[in-house]
């Protein structure tokens, strides 16, 4: 069964925001740990950490962890000229490929070349914080893990933007 959730980044990338399901019921929170370091925790309604993600010190890959702090995956950007491409290696569950057209706000998550297991897209973000809609079709990746992956894609894009601004 598909799971659809909505969540958003904070404008200053710090603090908590709520995660809602399709019925607009709160199903958890996203804790953006600091505006100076990209790291997030996905919490359930009781405040328990279900998944988290961060760049390790001097690391280029976004690492995803379970609620016990065990690494369960790593996300990296793939070089591409006319699209946005990422690869997520889910520990013991294979590789997933995240793709989006160059100017699109929709991303598809593939288990192989043809099987889409999730989609997410930015539903706002021009003058406000980015908000996302995530649809999970997978029985291998939890919605909480995918939220951490989506925030990793967002963190990589933000890092790329700040690096480009620093070189101009």
Backbone as CSV, one residue per row, in Angstrom:
resi,resn,N_x,N_y,N_z,CA_x,CA_y,CA_z,C_x,C_y,C_z
1,UNK,0.842,-1.190,0.000,0.000,0.000,0.000,0.882,1.246,0.000
2,UNK,0.520,2.207,-0.800,1.295,3.440,-0.894,1.130,4.282,0.359
3,UNK,2.204,4.936,0.731,2.203,5.854,1.861,2.563,7.233,1.333
4,UNK,1.714,8.229,1.596,1.969,9.597,1.161,2.125,10.470,2.396
5,UNK,3.237,11.207,2.450,3.477,12.123,3.566,3.937,13.472,3.022
6,UNK,3.756,14.483,3.858,4.171,15.853,3.539,5.056,16.352,4.675
7,UNK,6.135,17.044,4.320,7.036,17.603,5.327,7.761,18.771,4.711
8,UNK,8.392,19.591,5.558,9.111,20.725,4.996,10.381,21.009,5.758
9,UNK,11.280,21.633,5.031,12.526,22.132,5.577,12.188,23.417,6.332
10,UNK,13.043,23.853,7.208,12.880,25.152,7.851,13.654,26.198,7.069
11,UNK,13.197,27.434,7.096,13.874,28.501,6.376,15.322,28.625,6.823
12,UNK,15.557,28.509,8.127,16.919,28.608,8.651,17.564,27.244,8.833
13,UNK,16.885,26.193,8.393,17.396,24.820,8.466,17.786,24.410,9.881
14,UNK,16.959,24.781,10.835,17.145,24.344,12.221,15.778,24.284,12.885
15,UNK,15.618,23.368,13.828,14.358,23.231,14.545,13.524,22.091,14.000
16,UNK,12.300,21.967,14.527,11.439,20.855,14.133,10.283,21.335,13.248
17,UNK,9.880,20.471,12.347,8.677,20.672,11.543,7.882,19.376,11.588
18,UNK,6.591,19.472,11.350,5.719,18.305,11.444,5.673,17.540,10.128
19,UNK,5.437,16.230,10.245,5.215,15.357,9.100,3.743,14.969,9.133
20,UNK,3.052,15.156,7.996,1.626,14.867,7.913,1.367,13.776,6.888
21,UNK,0.290,13.009,7.118,-0.132,12.043,6.108,-1.142,12.700,5.177
22,UNK,-1.693,11.910,4.268,-2.623,12.420,3.273,-3.887,13.011,3.902
23,UNK,-4.273,12.488,5.068,-5.469,12.974,5.767,-5.180,14.184,6.643
24,UNK,-3.969,14.737,6.535,-3.518,15.895,7.302,-3.390,15.602,8.797
25,UNK,-3.194,14.319,9.133,-2.913,13.934,10.509,-1.404,13.934,10.715
26,UNK,-0.978,14.447,11.858,0.453,14.445,12.172,0.905,13.011,12.423
27,UNK,1.976,12.591,11.720,2.491,11.234,11.885,3.922,11.218,12.413
28,UNK,4.494,12.390,12.620,5.850,12.473,13.146,6.398,13.877,13.004
29,UNK,7.692,13.999,13.249,8.375,15.284,13.135,9.719,15.102,12.458
30,UNK,10.164,16.177,11.848,11.484,16.238,11.244,12.280,17.227,12.070
31,UNK,13.361,16.775,12.688,14.203,17.635,13.521,15.460,17.982,12.743
32,UNK,15.531,19.242,12.327,16.697,19.745,11.598,17.665,20.257,12.658
33,UNK,18.717,19.513,12.880,19.552,19.671,14.067,20.262,21.014,14.179
34,UNK,20.758,21.574,13.087,21.523,22.807,13.184,21.559,23.498,11.837
35,UNK,21.587,24.831,11.843,21.697,25.543,10.581,23.137,25.550,10.070
36,UNK,24.087,25.097,10.892,25.494,25.107,10.493,25.985,23.750,9.997
37,UNK,25.238,22.704,10.273,25.606,21.384,9.768,24.342,20.707,9.260
38,UNK,24.449,20.059,8.131,23.292,19.379,7.558,23.112,18.044,8.252
39,UNK,22.140,17.973,9.139,21.780,16.704,9.749,20.322,16.773,10.173
40,UNK,19.624,15.639,10.045,18.209,15.577,10.369,17.904,14.300,11.134
41,UNK,16.837,14.359,11.913,16.287,13.174,12.549,14.813,13.104,12.202
42,UNK,14.334,11.907,11.874,12.921,11.664,11.623,12.368,11.004,12.877
43,UNK,11.392,11.667,13.503,10.842,11.220,14.777,9.406,10.736,14.600
44,UNK,9.006,9.755,15.417,7.601,9.359,15.424,6.826,10.310,16.339
45,UNK,5.541,10.065,16.528,4.709,10.968,17.343,5.105,10.989,18.815
46,UNK,5.821,9.978,19.272,6.278,9.936,20.667,7.660,10.559,20.836
47,UNK,8.255,11.034,19.756,9.569,11.667,19.832,10.737,10.713,19.684
48,UNK,10.477,9.449,19.328,11.540,8.466,19.133,12.166,8.653,17.757
49,UNK,13.492,8.561,17.686,14.190,8.661,16.407,13.979,7.360,15.645
50,UNK,13.425,7.475,14.427,13.187,6.316,13.571,14.278,6.218,12.513
51,UNK,14.727,7.366,12.011,15.795,7.423,11.001,16.480,8.775,11.143
52,UNK,17.703,8.853,10.628,18.428,10.126,10.634,19.374,10.151,9.438
53,UNK,19.854,11.341,9.141,20.787,11.481,8.043,21.723,12.645,8.281
54,UNK,22.956,12.520,7.758,23.931,13.604,7.922,25.125,13.367,7.005
55,UNK,25.878,14.455,6.806,27.188,14.349,6.176,28.188,14.101,7.300
56,UNK,28.968,13.022,7.263,30.013,12.868,8.269,31.073,13.956,8.075
57,UNK,31.881,14.172,9.073,32.928,15.187,9.003,33.779,14.940,7.765
58,UNK,33.901,15.948,6.922,34.674,15.900,5.676,34.161,14.844,4.694
59,UNK,32.925,14.410,4.851,32.375,13.396,3.966,31.607,13.992,2.806
60,UNK,31.614,13.302,1.683,30.878,13.744,0.502,29.541,13.027,0.365
61,UNK,29.402,11.866,1.000,28.159,11.100,0.921,27.260,11.446,2.112
62,UNK,25.970,11.505,1.853,24.964,11.678,2.897,24.693,10.292,3.481
63,UNK,24.899,10.117,4.762,24.723,8.819,5.426,23.362,8.773,6.111
64,UNK,22.677,7.634,5.986,21.364,7.434,6.596,21.500,6.353,7.659
65,UNK,20.871,6.610,8.814,20.976,5.720,9.976,19.584,5.315,10.449
66,UNK,19.502,4.163,11.108,18.232,3.758,11.711,18.108,4.381,13.096
67,UNK,17.052,4.043,13.813,16.795,4.621,15.132,17.828,4.275,16.183
68,UNK,18.622,3.223,15.951,19.674,2.820,16.893,21.032,3.392,16.506
69,UNK,21.079,4.196,15.453,22.335,4.813,15.040,23.186,3.956,14.125
70,UNK,22.627,2.838,13.627,23.355,1.973,12.697,23.169,2.503,11.275
71,UNK,24.261,2.587,10.517,24.155,3.062,9.146,23.369,2.065,8.306
72,UNK,22.356,2.585,7.590,21.528,1.716,6.753,21.599,2.107,5.276
73,UNK,22.339,3.192,4.965,22.456,3.573,3.565,23.333,4.792,3.372
74,UNK,23.718,5.010,2.110,24.545,6.165,1.752,24.056,6.722,0.419
75,UNK,23.948,8.041,0.348,23.465,8.741,-0.834,24.600,9.559,-1.429
76,UNK,24.728,9.494,-2.758,25.724,10.338,-3.414,25.153,10.849,-4.730
77,UNK,25.674,11.982,-5.156,25.265,12.569,-6.421,26.042,11.904,-7.544
78,UNK,25.377,11.694,-8.677,26.010,11.137,-9.869,26.160,12.268,-10.879
79,UNK,27.269,12.277,-11.595,27.519,13.304,-12.592,26.538,13.168,-13.748
80,UNK,25.874,14.266,-14.071,24.915,14.283,-15.162,24.762,15.714,-15.649
81,UNK,24.661,15.904,-16.947,24.595,17.260,-17.494,23.178,17.782,-17.670
82,UNK,22.225,16.928,-18.024,20.882,17.403,-18.330,19.817,16.866,-17.394
83,UNK,20.222,16.325,-16.277,19.272,15.846,-15.285,19.950,15.849,-13.921
84,UNK,19.163,15.644,-12.890,19.694,15.516,-11.535,19.637,14.035,-11.190
85,UNK,20.793,13.463,-10.842,20.866,12.032,-10.579,21.608,11.764,-9.283
86,UNK,21.081,10.796,-8.536,21.660,10.387,-7.263,21.592,8.870,-7.181
87,UNK,22.461,8.323,-6.343,22.460,6.884,-6.114,22.392,6.657,-4.609
88,UNK,21.459,5.812,-4.191,21.318,5.472,-2.781,21.625,3.989,-2.617
89,UNK,22.663,3.693,-1.837,23.018,2.309,-1.550,22.403,1.954,-0.202
90,UNK,21.357,1.136,-0.237,20.685,0.690,0.981,21.382,-0.581,1.462
91,UNK,21.984,-0.521,2.637,22.765,-1.651,3.166,21.973,-2.956,3.088
92,UNK,22.528,-3.924,2.350,21.926,-5.247,2.243,20.664,-5.304,1.402
93,UNK,20.254,-4.171,0.809,19.011,-4.136,0.033,19.223,-3.609,-1.378
94,UNK,20.465,-3.391,-1.753,20.763,-3.000,-3.124,20.875,-1.503,-3.344
95,UNK,20.915,-1.140,-4.619,21.069,0.248,-5.038,19.746,0.792,-5.549
96,UNK,19.523,2.067,-5.272,18.350,2.776,-5.761,18.845,4.023,-6.482
97,UNK,18.145,4.374,-7.540,18.563,5.503,-8.365,17.492,6.584,-8.321
98,UNK,17.915,7.799,-8.063,17.005,8.936,-7.941,17.287,9.862,-9.114
99,UNK,16.247,10.158,-9.892,16.427,10.967,-11.084,15.356,12.033,-11.200
100,UNK,15.747,13.156,-11.808,14.832,14.249,-12.091,15.341,14.975,-13.327
101,UNK,14.425,15.460,-14.136,14.815,16.280,-15.277,15.463,17.557,-14.769
102,UNK,16.217,18.227,-15.601,17.028,19.376,-15.194,16.243,20.452,-14.446
103,UNK,15.066,20.838,-14.921,14.338,21.934,-14.283,13.069,21.470,-13.580
104,UNK,12.938,20.176,-13.398,11.762,19.610,-12.752,11.927,19.624,-11.232
105,UNK,10.797,19.646,-10.540,10.806,19.530,-9.082,10.352,18.147,-8.640
106,UNK,10.109,17.234,-9.596,9.701,15.874,-9.279,10.883,14.928,-9.446
107,UNK,11.014,14.027,-8.507,12.079,13.033,-8.497,11.446,11.650,-8.432
108,UNK,12.012,10.708,-9.194,11.580,9.319,-9.145,12.706,8.489,-8.544
109,UNK,12.327,7.547,-7.683,13.285,6.642,-7.057,13.063,5.266,-7.684
110,UNK,14.112,4.759,-8.362,14.041,3.486,-9.076,14.797,2.411,-8.320
111,UNK,14.215,1.214,-8.295,14.924,0.052,-7.746,15.814,-0.551,-8.819
112,UNK,15.408,-0.471,-10.039,16.200,-0.870,-11.198,15.894,0.152,-12.283
113,UNK,16.167,-0.165,-13.524,15.967,0.831,-14.584,14.506,1.193,-14.812
114,UNK,13.568,0.323,-14.419,12.161,0.553,-14.763,11.199,0.584,-13.587
115,UNK,11.588,0.085,-12.434,10.657,-0.035,-11.311,10.760,1.173,-10.388
116,UNK,9.725,2.007,-10.395,9.681,3.172,-9.493,9.148,2.711,-8.146
117,UNK,9.930,2.950,-7.084,9.519,2.539,-5.747,9.073,3.725,-4.890
118,UNK,9.358,4.943,-5.346,8.922,6.133,-4.616,9.039,7.339,-5.543
119,UNK,8.279,8.372,-5.237,8.411,9.652,-5.914,8.341,10.744,-4.862
120,UNK,9.028,11.831,-5.112,8.869,12.994,-4.256,9.032,14.235,-5.102
121,UNK,8.393,15.302,-4.648,8.559,16.563,-5.355,8.389,17.731,-4.405
122,UNK,9.063,18.813,-4.783,8.938,20.052,-4.033,7.602,20.664,-4.399
123,UNK,6.839,21.031,-3.392,5.534,21.621,-3.651,5.519,23.107,-3.334
124,UNK,6.640,23.620,-2.831,6.807,25.063,-2.630,8.288,25.325,-2.475
125,UNK,8.648,26.562,-2.165,10.040,26.824,-1.897,10.624,28.022,-2.599
126,UNK,9.815,28.813,-3.331,10.395,29.959,-4.034,10.856,31.020,-3.049
127,UNK,9.958,31.543,-2.236,10.339,32.503,-1.205,10.141,31.931,0.189
128,UNK,9.796,30.677,0.275,9.584,30.044,1.575,10.441,28.790,1.655
129,UNK,10.356,28.111,2.774,11.102,26.869,2.942,10.557,25.807,1.996
130,UNK,11.433,24.957,1.459,10.932,23.890,0.594,10.028,22.935,1.360
131,UNK,8.910,22.570,0.755,8.025,21.544,1.301,8.008,20.399,0.294
132,UNK,7.840,19.188,0.792,7.919,18.008,-0.050,6.702,17.119,0.126
133,UNK,6.320,16.469,-0.961,5.345,15.387,-0.922,6.097,14.130,-1.324
134,UNK,6.021,13.107,-0.492,6.701,11.836,-0.735,5.655,10.739,-0.839
135,UNK,5.717,9.963,-1.921,4.862,8.788,-2.080,5.758,7.566,-2.100
136,UNK,5.561,6.683,-1.131,6.385,5.483,-0.991,5.602,4.262,-1.465
137,UNK,6.112,3.571,-2.496,5.515,2.336,-3.005,6.316,1.118,-2.545
138,UNK,7.415,1.328,-1.828,8.387,0.270,-1.539,8.037,-0.517,-0.290
139,UNK,8.352,-1.809,-0.323,8.277,-2.607,0.899,9.672,-2.844,1.466
140,UNK,10.704,-2.327,0.777,12.096,-2.455,1.228,12.587,-1.212,1.971
141,UNK,12.067,-0.044,1.595,12.497,1.216,2.193,11.336,1.811,2.980
142,UNK,11.574,2.105,4.247,10.509,2.708,5.049,10.314,4.160,4.636
143,UNK,9.144,4.676,4.922,8.872,6.085,4.627,9.841,6.978,5.392
144,UNK,10.157,6.631,6.628,11.085,7.429,7.433,12.484,7.436,6.819
145,UNK,12.933,6.286,6.328,14.233,6.222,5.660,14.224,7.091,4.405
146,UNK,13.133,7.028,3.643,13.035,7.837,2.433,12.990,9.334,2.743
147,UNK,12.375,9.720,3.844,12.393,11.137,4.246,13.835,11.583,4.467
148,UNK,14.629,10.743,5.140,16.043,11.072,5.357,16.786,11.163,4.028
149,UNK,16.431,10.323,3.061,17.060,10.370,1.735,16.669,11.668,1.013
150,UNK,15.383,12.027,1.056,14.918,13.269,0.424,15.658,14.474,1.016
151,UNK,15.797,14.495,2.326,16.511,15.595,2.965,17.991,15.565,2.593
152,UNK,18.524,14.389,2.293,19.896,14.288,1.797,20.039,14.892,0.412
153,UNK,19.086,14.609,-0.472,19.097,15.227,-1.803,19.051,16.745,-1.647
154,UNK,18.171,17.225,-0.774,18.045,18.662,-0.517,19.357,19.238,0.032
155,UNK,20.005,18.511,0.937,21.273,18.975,1.524,22.388,19.012,0.484
156,UNK,22.435,18.020,-0.401,23.444,18.011,-1.464,23.229,19.193,-2.395
157,UNK,21.974,19.456,-2.760,21.677,20.597,-3.631,22.047,21.914,-2.957
158,UNK,21.745,22.028,-1.673,22.081,23.246,-0.937,23.599,23.420,-0.865
159,UNK,24.315,22.329,-0.629,25.774,22.378,-0.577,26.342,22.798,-1.931
160,UNK,25.801,22.241,-3.023,26.246,22.620,-4.366,25.994,24.093,-4.630
161,UNK,24.841,24.608,-4.221,24.509,26.016,-4.430,25.451,26.935,-3.652
162,UNK,25.747,26.575,-2.413,26.626,27.421,-1.616,28.066,27.356,-2.123
163,UNK,28.493,26.181,-2.634,29.840,26.087,-3.233,29.925,26.918,-4.502
164,UNK,28.862,26.896,-5.313,28.861,27.699,-6.548,28.873,29.178,-6.220
165,UNK,28.144,29.588,-5.205,28.108,31.001,-4.811,29.461,31.436,-4.260
166,UNK,30.162,30.535,-3.583,31.459,30.891,-2.993,32.550,31.050,-4.054
167,UNK,32.366,30.414,-5.200,33.393,30.494,-6.248,33.159,31.646,-7.219
168,UNK,32.041,32.373,-7.055,31.777,33.484,-7.975,32.156,34.808,-7.354
